[in-house]
Amino acid sequence: MNLFVSTLDQLAFLFGLIAIGYLLSKCGIVPKNASCVLSKLENVLFIPALVMGTFIENFTIQRIASAWKLLSISFVIGFVAILLAILASKLITKDKYIQNIYTYGLSFSNFGFMGNAVVGSLFPDIFFEYLIFTLPLWIYIYLWGVPKLLMADTGKKKQTFAENLKQFINPMFIAMIIGMIIGLANIKLPNFLVSLITVSGDCMSPIAMLLTGMVVSSISLKKAFTNVRIYIVSVIRLVVLPLLFILVVSFVKIPETIKICALCSLAMPLGLNTIVIPSALGKDTSVAAGMTVISHLLSCITIPLIFTLL
């Protein structure tokens, strides 16, 4: 029951902000370019701040040395999830851009906002371990997911080296590298700077949800809710991948802490980056918005069921 209530609380908060964004846009209270402005802020300030703060706090020599097993298993699980996501996306659609959106959504769940809330509420004793476990996922996201899937120009058959390099040199990747350096070097930042990074990072999820509501207001809800492919992707993300993991760990013994951390990262709904980042680049985010709404609604049922099975 605690799991269900915790999931429902997070979803109520999430959909409350989505509803506010939807109404603000639908009623014309915010200007038409509001979603563009918010997506730019997310990409150049809020997401980089969140990433930098995460790595400054967790990417230290002491934590990495004491959690090598957590990190190793996370890298393996993340890599396998990416391979499965690429395969599944190619089977679901032939459209290269939508394929990239599906691949990203299946590779990386909302392990940050939703995952942190679920673990913090239900498994507070392993919250630190969970943050360490998700570090490799952040690395995969900003080394591969964002530049190769969400920022890539799918209209071109082959990109030049300079174009590929430009995608990697983005605010999120730079923030990750800076965070790694500060964390490993154990550099003590002034209190005002720590607060600035923390508060800016905390803005990421609420702004992303408002942005989702604004995007949803511009698309056909009927079209989104009747898109069979979105349901297929959501079921793979919420049910198939977690069940595969449960099946594997029934034969391969791993510590209980790592098992819970891995399942929390796998069982969460589709992430918000598929809306935030393409939106800032002027790309179509209607499919991503539908994925976000539907997968988060379904997760209210699937998350409690998956953990009950475990």
C-alpha positions in Angstrom: 0.0 0.0 0.0 2.9 2.4 0.8 4.3 1.8 -2.6 1.0 2.6 -4.3 0.4 5.8 -2.3 4.0 7.0 -2.9 3.6 6.4 -6.7 0.2 8.1 -6.7 1.5 11.1 -4.8 4.3 11.6 -7.4 1.9 11.2 -10.3 -0.6 13.6 -8.7 2.2 16.2 -8.4 3.5 15.5 -11.9 0.0 15.7 -13.6 -0.9 18.7 -11.5 2.0 20.7 -13.1 1.2 19.2 -16.5 -2.4 20.4 -16.1 -1.2 23.9 -15.1 1.0 24.1 -18.2 -1.8 22.8 -20.4 -4.3 25.4 -19.0 -1.8 28.3 -19.2 -1.1 27.6 -22.8 -4.7 26.6 -23.8 -6.2 29.8 -22.2 -3.5 32.0 -23.8 -2.2 33.2 -20.4 1.4 32.6 -21.5 2.8 33.8 -24.9 3.0 31.4 -27.8 6.8 31.2 -27.5 6.7 30.3 -23.8 7.4 26.6 -24.4 10.4 27.6 -26.6 11.8 29.8 -23.8 11.3 27.1 -21.1 13.0 24.5 -23.2 15.9 26.8 -23.8 16.2 27.4 -20.1 16.1 23.7 -19.4 18.8 22.9 -21.9 21.3 25.7 -21.0 20.6 26.1 -17.2 18.4 23.7 -15.3 19.5 20.3 -16.7 23.2 21.2 -16.7 22.8 22.4 -13.1 21.1 19.1 -12.1 23.8 17.1 -13.8 26.7 19.1 -12.4 25.3 18.9 -8.8 24.7 15.2 -9.1 28.3 14.5 -10.1 29.9 17.0 -7.7 28.1 15.3 -4.8 28.5 11.6 -5.9 31.5 11.4 -8.2 34.2 11.3 -5.6 37.1 8.9 -5.2 35.8 7.6 -1.9 32.4 6.8 -3.1 33.5 5.3 -6.4 36.1 3.1 -4.6 33.6 1.8 -2.2 30.8 1.3 -4.8 32.7 -0.3 -7.7 30.2 -3.3 -7.8 27.2 -0.9 -8.0 28.8 1.1 -10.8 29.9 -2.0 -12.7 26.5 -3.7 -12.6 24.9 -0.4 -13.5 27.1 0.0 -16.6 26.2 -3.6 -17.7 22.5 -3.2 -17.2 22.5 0.2 -18.9 24.4 -1.2 -21.9 22.0 -4.2 -22.2 19.0 -1.9 -22.0 20.4 0.3 -24.8 20.9 -2.8 -27.1 17.3 -4.0 -26.4 16.0 -0.5 -26.9 17.7 -0.1 -30.3 16.3 -3.5 -31.4 12.8 -2.8 -30.2 12.6 0.7 -31.7 13.7 -0.6 -35.1 10.9 -3.2 -35.0 8.2 -0.7 -33.9 8.8 2.1 -36.5 10.9 2.9 -39.6 10.8 6.7 -39.0 14.3 7.6 -38.0 13.4 10.5 -35.7 10.6 8.7 -33.9 12.9 5.7 -33.7 15.4 7.8 -31.9 12.8 9.0 -29.5 11.6 5.5 -28.8 15.2 4.3 -28.3 16.0 7.1 -25.8 12.7 6.4 -23.9 13.4 2.7 -23.7 17.0 3.2 -22.8 16.5 5.8 -20.0 13.5 5.9 -17.7 12.6 8.7 -15.4 15.0 7.3 -12.9 15.8 10.8 -11.6 12.6 12.5 -10.5 10.4 9.5 -10.2 13.1 7.1 -9.2 14.5 9.3 -6.4 11.0 9.8 -5.0 10.2 6.1 -4.9 13.5 5.1 -3.4 13.5 8.0 -1.0 10.0 7.1 0.2 10.2 3.3 0.3 13.9 2.5 0.6 15.5 5.4 2.4 18.3 3.2 3.7 19.7 2.7 0.2 19.0 6.2 -1.2 22.8 6.9 -1.3 23.5 3.7 -3.1 20.8 4.4 -5.6 22.3 7.8 -6.5 25.7 6.0 -7.1 24.0 3.4 -9.2 22.4 6.0 -11.5 25.8 7.7 -12.2 26.6 5.4 -15.2 23.1 6.1 -16.6 23.8 9.8 -16.5 27.1 9.1 -18.3 25.3 7.1 -21.0 22.7 9.8 -21.4 25.2 12.7 -22.0 27.8 10.7 -23.9 25.4 8.9 -26.2 21.7 9.4 -25.6 21.4 13.2 -25.9 24.0 13.9 -28.7 23.3 10.8 -30.9 19.5 10.4 -30.4 17.9 13.7 -29.3 20.2 16.3 -30.9 21.1 14.3 -34.1 20.0 15.6 -37.5 18.2 12.6 -38.8 17.6 14.3 -42.2 21.3 13.7 -43.1 22.6 10.3 -44.1 26.0 10.9 -42.6 27.3 13.7 -40.4 30.8 15.1 -40.5 33.2 14.8 -37.7 32.7 18.5 -36.9 28.9 18.1 -36.7 29.3 15.0 -34.4 31.7 17.0 -32.2 29.3 19.9 -32.0 26.6 17.6 -30.6 28.8 16.4 -27.9 30.0 19.8 -26.9 26.7 20.9 -25.3 25.9 22.5 -21.9 24.8 19.2 -20.4 28.0 17.3 -21.4 30.2 20.2 -20.3 28.4 20.3 -16.9 29.0 16.6 -16.5 32.7 16.9 -17.1 33.0 19.9 -14.7 31.0 18.0 -12.1 33.3 15.0 -12.5 36.5 17.1 -12.1 35.1 19.0 -9.0 33.9 15.7 -7.5 37.2 13.8 -8.1 39.4 16.7 -7.0 37.2 17.3 -3.9 37.1 21.0 -4.6 35.2 22.9 -2.0 32.8 25.4 -3.7 31.6 28.6 -1.9 28.2 28.1 -0.3 26.4 30.6 -2.6 27.6 28.6 -5.6 26.5 25.3 -4.2 23.1 26.8 -3.5 22.9 28.3 -7.0 23.7 24.9 -8.6 21.3 23.0 -6.3 18.3 25.4 -6.7 18.8 25.6 -10.4 18.9 21.8 -10.7 15.7 21.5 -8.6 13.9 23.6 -11.2 14.4 20.9 -13.9 11.5 18.6 -13.2 8.8 21.2 -12.4 9.7 23.2 -15.5 9.8 20.1 -17.6 6.3 19.2 -16.5 4.9 22.6 -17.3 6.6 22.4 -20.7 5.0 18.9 -21.2 1.6 20.5 -20.5 2.2 23.2 -23.0 3.3 20.7 -25.6 0.2 18.5 -24.9 -2.0 21.5 -25.4 -0.8 21.9 -29.0 -1.4 18.2 -30.0 -4.5 16.1 -30.5 -5.1 14.1 -27.3 -7.2 11.7 -29.2 -4.3 11.0 -31.6 -1.9 10.5 -28.7 -4.2 8.2 -26.7 -5.0 6.1 -29.8 -1.4 5.7 -30.9 -0.8 2.0 -30.5 3.0 2.3 -30.8 3.1 4.6 -27.7 1.4 1.9 -25.7 3.8 -0.8 -27.0 6.8 1.4 -26.0 5.3 2.1 -22.6 4.6 -1.6 -21.9 8.2 -2.5 -22.9 9.6 0.2 -20.6 7.3 -0.5 -17.6 6.8 -4.2 -17.8 9.0 -6.1 -20.2 12.4 -4.7 -19.2 11.7 -5.0 -15.4 10.4 -8.6 -15.8 13.4 -9.6 -17.8 15.6 -8.3 -15.0 13.6 -10.2 -12.4 14.0 -13.3 -14.5 17.7 -12.9 -14.8 18.4 -12.2 -11.1 16.4 -15.4 -10.3 19.3 -17.3 -11.8 22.2 -14.9 -11.1 22.7 -13.9 -7.5 23.4 -10.2 -6.8 23.2 -8.2 -3.5 19.6 -7.2 -2.5 20.6 -3.5 -2.5 21.8 -3.6 -6.1 18.7 -5.6 -7.1 16.4 -2.9 -5.7 18.5 0.0 -7.2 18.4 -1.7 -10.6 14.7 -2.4 -10.5 13.9 1.1 -9.5 15.8 2.5 -12.5 14.2 0.0 -14.9 10.6 0.2 -13.7 10.1 3.9 -13.9 8.1 5.6 -16.7 9.6 7.2 -19.8 11.8 10.2 -19.1 11.2 13.9 -19.8 14.3 14.7 -21.9 12.5 13.5 -25.1 10.4 16.6 -24.8 12.8 19.1 -23.2 15.8 18.7 -25.5 14.1 18.3 -29.0 11.7 21.2 -28.1 14.7 23.6 -27.7 15.9 22.5 -31.1 12.5 23.2 -32.7 11.7 19.5 -33.3 8.3 17.8 -33.1 7.6 16.6 -29.6 4.0 15.4 -30.0 4.9 11.7 -29.8 7.2 12.3 -26.8 4.5 14.2 -25.0 2.1 11.3 -25.6 4.7 8.8 -24.3 5.2 10.9 -21.2 1.5 11.2 -20.3 0.6 7.6 -21.1 3.6 5.9 -19.5 3.3 7.9 -16.3 -0.4 7.0 -16.0 0.3 3.3 -16.6 3.1 3.4 -14.1 0.6 4.0 -11.3 -0.4 0.3 -11.8 2.8 -1.3 -13.0 5.3 0.0 -10.4 3.4 -1.5 -7.4 2.9 -4.7 -9.3 6.6 -5.0 -10.3 7.8 -4.5 -6.8 5.2 -6.9 -5.4 6.5 -9.5 -7.8 10.1 -8.9 -6.7 
